[in-house]
């Protein structure tokens, strides 16, 4: 499967695509800028190899600076996982001499990768790292890097200009975090699959890079490390392996692969990578690049205060949990019997409702005796007070095929899946009239998943009724659309406007205690929501809390 190519723009002196670049980051879409790095002085002065670039770095006065170098004797793959890489700090001069020698080649089995060596790091005072002045920065190289291209965000350009103007000397105050880093490969190298907490512009000055990218929504498919890991932004997948090998260890790999994009960038090109996009970078020998990181809008907001971060976390978990619940509901198969009934030619509304009621009666008989709501509430409170997380016996026994994640055909939820909201309401209203005891047993024993679907179907029917009432207020629009005479529309909607309330009167009238059924609905919906939060935390963060949230 060949990944789709990243969108490309051609950059020239008269075409500085600032708006397109801003839009790419705002909409979280990677973009390649062909020729975007040619305006940098380094594109002309650093030559076409790591050896020539290293010579220039020494000429600029950076020879004694320390470079971040990783060393590998097991292959050209370099992992961000701190347990798997071997730091090998060298001065710029030592790295240059190594590049000129033959001691670091693919044939020798020794691989060096100069990675993420800071050229300039601008940290606002609010950052915990802001007072860390011990790290070497290759500021001498800025002579060949500035000015940065105009297509970068104005706040980035302003922050760099402020920091590099006398008398600041890199210490000017700014509200935007910006980092400029140096990267160099002597032989072929590849990085681990990872994402960064910044927006990123990667400038290639010599050599070529092939970058495989995955959108943030693919995170849960990519075997991401736990959020508690020191390498939380890295994947456990080794993308130098074949698809067959990856699938054996990570069954979801092919699903993730289908979402991949690929960018091939060479000298003078720029790849813009929005925050959160996973990327695996393969570099040819003698590749030299710089990158510019800056805080995204999301990053600045989260860094503003712990309160904002806490609120955002809560909102994010709620949103992800909601999407998880909707996906689980969407994956429920339709009840085959109900589907056949609906497919029957010329079946009337009354006949369909009668058949559905019969089907639901059969399902209700599977649940056995009526749930004792008072007993469940008492046990639930005791379990909560004791800090226990195991489900109640009644809660686990009554679910049958209505399990939280894999509802089988023939269950209450599967029948509802096969019906429209209006068909379900009509069938339940008929059941409430003909066999209220069976309806009570069916609903009071419904699983959390089935209860969520039931209430969502109710809400959908309410929205339809509200919409129709809105259309009635402009009956000419309704008449034009449906060709119904105005007097018939009026007569129909007099009945329809009372239908919603009459349904709930009839439905809840089947229960001995409206409060108990309402409480049961809320309990089951909250349990389903609780399961969704746990699933999201496990899937997105790699954390299994082992207790209810």
N, C-alpha and C positions, 0 to 999 in steps of 0.2 A: 504494500500500500504506500503510494507516494504522497507525502504531505503536500497540502496546498502552499503556494508561495505567498510570502508576506507582500502586502501592497507596496509599490515602489513609486517614488517621485524623483524626478531629475532636477538637481540643483545647479543653477548657473548664477552668474553675477547679477543678472536681471530678474532672476526668479528665486527669491528667498521665501520659502513656503512657511512663514511663521504661523499663519492662521491654520494651515493644514496640520502642522505639528502640534499646535495647542489642542486642536480637535481630536487628534489621535490619542493624546494622553487623557483628555477629558472623557472620551468614549472608551478608553482602555482597549485600543487597537494598535498593535505593533506596526511600524512603518519603516521602510528602507529609504534613505536619502542618497541616491547615487550622486557622487561628487560632493556630498555634504562636508567632507573633511578636507577638501582641497584648499580651503581658505586658510587653514592653519599653517603657520611658518614651518612647523615640524614636518609637514607633508613634503617639503622641499629640502629641509636641512638634515633629516634623520636617515636619508638614504633608503635602500631597499632591503636591508637585512638587519638582524639584531646586532651584528658586529659593527656595522656602520652607525647604527643608532647609539650603541654604547660608547663609541668614540666621541660622538657629539655630546653625550651627557657629561663625559669627563671634561671636555673642552669648556662646557658651561659652568664647571666648578662643583659638580655633584659627586666627584670621584670618591670622596670619603663618606658619603651618606650611606646609610644601611638600607638595603633593599629586602623586601619580603620575598624570599625564595623558598620553594618547596622542592624536595628531592625524592625521587622514586627509583628503586632498582627492580621493581616488579612489573613495570610497564608504563606507558605514557598517560595513564589515566590518573588524574589528580582529584581527590575527593575533599569536599569542604568539611566532611565529617572529621571532627577533631581527633577521633580515635584512629583514623586511617591515614593521616598525612604526616610527613616528617619535615618540620621546619628546618631550613638550612640557610640561615641568614648570611648574606655576603654584602660586602661594600659594592658600590656601583663599579668601582675599578676591578674588583675581584670577579664580578659577574662578566665584565667585558673581557677580561683575560681568559676566562673559561670559555666564552663564546668563540674566541679566536683559536683556542686549542682544539684538540681532537678527543679530549677526555670526556666529553658529554655528547654522545651521539647515540642513535638508536642501536648501532652495532655494538657499542660499548656496554649497553644495558643500563646506563645511568641517564636519568632524565631530570632536567631542571626546568622549573616553571616560575618565572618572576610574576607574582600575582598580587594585585590590590596593594601596590606600594603607593602610599600617599604622596601626591605632588602638592596638593593644597587641601586642607580640611578646615571648613568654616563652620563653627558650632555656635548657635545662639546661646546666650547666658543660661537659658532655662534647661539646657541639656546637662545631664550628669557628667558627660565627658568634657564639658567646656573648659574645665581647668586642667585638663591633661595636656601638659606641654612637653612631655618627655619624648613623644614619638617623633622620629625623624621624618621630615617632609622634604621632598626633592623640589623645593621652591625655585631653585636655579633653572629648572626646566620650563618655568612659566614664560621665560623669554621667547621660547619657540611655540608656545601654546596660545598666548593671548594676542589679540582679542579673540574670544570665543565667537562662533558664528551667531548671527543675529536671529536665526530661527529658534534658538533656545528661549525659554520663558524669560520675560523681562526681569522678574524677581531674581532669577539665577544670575543673569548678567550684572544686575545692580549689586548683588551681594559680593560677587567676585571683584567688581570694580572698586567697591568700598574697601574690601579687605586688602587689596593690592595697591591702594593709593597711600602715599606718605601722609601722616606718620603712622598709619595703622600697621603696616608690615604683617598683614595676615591676622590681625587681632581686632579689626573693626567690628562694631556692633552690627548685628543683622538679625532679622527675624526668620531667615530662611537658612536651613542647613544645606550646605553644598560640599561635595567632595569630588576632587579630581584625582584619579588613580592611574598608575602605569602598569601595563601588562606586556610580557614578552615571552615567547616560546623559542627555544633554540632548536628543538626537534619537534615532531608532531606531538600534540597534547590534546587531551580532552578533559573537560571539567565534569563534576558530578551534576546531576539534575537538581536544580535549586531555584528559588525565587528570592528577590531582594525586597527589603522594606522601603525602597525608594523608586522614584521614576529614574530612568536610566537612558543615557545616550552613549552608545559605543562607537568610537572613531577608530577605524582601521587605517594604519599608516604604511604598513608593509605586510606582505603575506596575505593569507585568506583565512576566513573563519566561516564555518557552517554552523548555524544555530537552529536547533530544533526547539520550538516554543509550544507551550500548552497554556490555555487560558486558566484563570483562577478557578473557574467552575469545575475543572478537571482535578482539582487538588485531592479529593477523596479517592480518586482512581489511581493515584500516583505513589502509593505507599509512603506518604509523608511521615517523617519522624514525629514523635510525640512533641507536643508544645513544651513539655518539660525538659526536652533534650537540649544540650548545648549546641546542637546542629539542627534546630527545629525547622529551619527553612530549607532543609535538604531532604531528598527522597532516598529511600533504601534501594531503588532500582539502579542497576548498572546498565546504562544504555549502550555500552560497547558490546553487549551480548546480543545474540540473535533473537528474533521475535519468538521462536520456538522455546528457547531457554527462558525468556522472560515470562511467557505465558505459563510455563510449568510452575514457576515460583509465584507469579502474580497474575492470577486468572483475569483480572480486569484490564490488563495491559492493552489488548486489542481495542477495547472500548475507548481507552485514553488515546491510543494512537490515532484513532479516527478524528480526534479533535486537534491534531497537531498542525502547526504551520512551520515552514522552513524558510530560512533566509541565508543566502550565500553572499557574503560581502568581502570585497577586496580593497586594495589601496585607494584611499580617498572616499570610501563609503562610510555611512553612518547607519546604525540600527537603533531605532528608538523602542525601548522596552518599557511599557507602563508597569507600575508597581503591581506585584502579585503574579505576573506571568512567569511560569516555570520555564527555564531554559537550560539546554545542554549544549555546550560550546566545544566544537572540535576545531583545532587550529593547525595550519600547516607549519612546517619548519620555517624559522626566521620570521615569525609573525610579531609585529609590534603594534600596540594599540594603547589608547587612553580611553577612559570613560568618565563621564560626568554624572554623579548621583545628586539628586536633590529631593527634598521632602515633597511628597504629593500633597494634594489638598487634604486627603484623609489623614496622612501622617502628621501634618501641622495641627489638625484638629485634635487628634489623640494626644499629641505632645503638649497641648495647651494646659491641661490640668488632669489630675487623677479623676476628678468628678466627671469630666467629659468622657474620658476613656471608659469609666464604669458604666455610664449611661449608654454609650455606644455599644459596649459589649452586650448589655442586656437587649438592646434593640436588635443587634445582629443575631443573637441566639434565638430570639423570638421569631425573626424573619426566616431563618434557616429551618427552625422547627416547623413553622407553618408550611414551608415548601416540602419538607419531608412528609408531613401528614397528607398533603395533597397528592404527592406521588404514590404513597401507599394506597390511598383510596382509588387512585386512577388505575392501579395495577390489579385491583380485584376483578376476577373474571365474572362475566355475567352468568347468571343461573341458566343452564341450558333449557330447562323445562319452561321457564318464563319466556325465553327468547322464542321458542317454538310456538308458544301461545300467541305472542304478538305477531308472529309471521303468518299465522293462519289467515286465509283470505276472508275478508269481510267480517272479521270478528267485531262485535259491538262493544261499546264501552262497558255496558252492564255485564256482558259475558266475560270480558277480560277481568273485570274486578272480581267477579265470582270465582274465576279460576285462580287468581292471585290469592284471594282469601283462603281458598282450599290449600294452596301451596304453603302459605304462612302458618296455617293451622298445623300442618304436618311438621313443619320446622319447630313450632312451639312445643310440640309433644316431645321433642328430643331433649328439652331442657329439664324435664323432670318436675320436681316440686317447686313451688313458688319461693323466691328469695325472701328471707326474713330481713327486711331492711334495717330494723332496729338492731338486730344482732350484728349485722355487718358494720354499722356505724360504731357500735361499742367496741368491736374488735379492731376496727381501723384506728380509733382514737388510742387504744392501748398500744397498738403496734407503733404509732407515731410517737407516743410518749416514751417507748422503750428504744426508739431509734432503729427499729427493725425494718428491713427492706423487702422481705419475701412476701409474695402475694397472699391474700387471704385464700383459704381453702375454697370458699364459695366462688371467689373471683377467678381462681384458676380452673375450677371444674366446669363452670357454666360457659366457658368461652367456646368449647368444642372447635368447630372448624373456623369460627370467627376469631382466629388468632390475630395478634396485632399486626404482623407483617405479611402473612400469607393466607388470605382468606380463600377457602376452597369453594368450588361450585356447590350449590345446594344449601348455602347458609342464608341467613337473613340479609347480610350485607350483599351477597351475590344476587339475591332477588331484587333488592333495591337498585343495584347497579344496572339491571336490565330494564328498569322502569323510569319514565320521566317523573319529574317532581309532581306534576298534576295527577298522573296515573297512580303514583304511590299514595297520595293524599286521598284520592277517591277510594282506593282499595282499603286503606286503614279506616276510613270513615264507615265503610260498609261492614268491616270486621267489628268495629266498635258497636254497631247496631245489632249485628247477628250473634256475635260471640264475644262479648266484652271480657270474659274471663281468660279466653285464649289470647286476646290482644294484650291483656295485662301481663300474662306470663311471658309472652314474646318480648315485650319491651323491657320488663323488669329484669329479664335474664340476658338482655343483649350485651354483647362484648363492648369494650371501649371503642373498638374500630367501628362496629355496627352503629353504636350510638352517635358517633361523630358523623357518619354518613346520614343517619336519620335526621339529625338536626340540620345538617347542611341542605338536605332535600327540602326540609320545611322552609329554610331561609330562601332557597331558590324559588319555591312556589310563592312566597310572600313578595319577592322582587317582581315576579311575573305579574302578580295581581296589582301591585303598585304601579307598574308600567302601564298596564291596561287601563287603570283608572286615570292615569295621566293622559293617555290617548283619548279617552272619552271626553275629557275637558275640551279637546279640540276635535269634535266629532267629524268635522269636514275632512280633516286629515285621514281619519279612520275610514270614512266613506270613500275617499278618493283611492285609498290603498286597497280596501277589501270589497268595494262595491256594495256595501250594505246600506239600505235606506236608513235615514236618521232616526225614524221612530223605532225601528228594530234595534238599532244601536242603543237607544235610550232604555228600551225595555230590557235588553240583555244586561246592561250594566247596573241597573237597579238591583238585579239579582246578584251580579258578580261582586258588587261592593259589599254585600253582606256575607259573601261566601267565605272569606278568610276567617271571620269571627265565628261563623257557624261551624266551620271545620274544627277549630280548637275547642269549641263547646262540646261538640260530639266526641272528639278524640279523648279529651281529658275526662269526659263524663263516664268513660268506660272503667276508670280506675277508682278503687275504694278511697284512695287518698291522693289528691292532686299534688300535695306538698311532697309526699314520698316519691312519686314518680319524677317530679321536677328535680328533687335532690339527687335521685338516682342518675338522671341524665347529666347533671353537673358533675357528679362524682366520676362517671365513666369518661366524660369528655376531658376532665382534668387528668385522669389516669392516662388517657391516650396522649395528651399534651406532655405529660411527664415522660412517657416513653420516647416521644419525639425529641425532647431535649437531651435525654441520655444518648439517643442514637446520634444526634448531631455532635455532641461533645466527643463521642467515641470516633466518629467518622472524620470530623474536621480537625480535631485536636489530638487524636490518638490517645485520649485519656479515658479510662474506664473508672468512673467515680465509685462504683460499688454501692451507692446509696441514692435515695430519691432526692431530687433537687427541689 
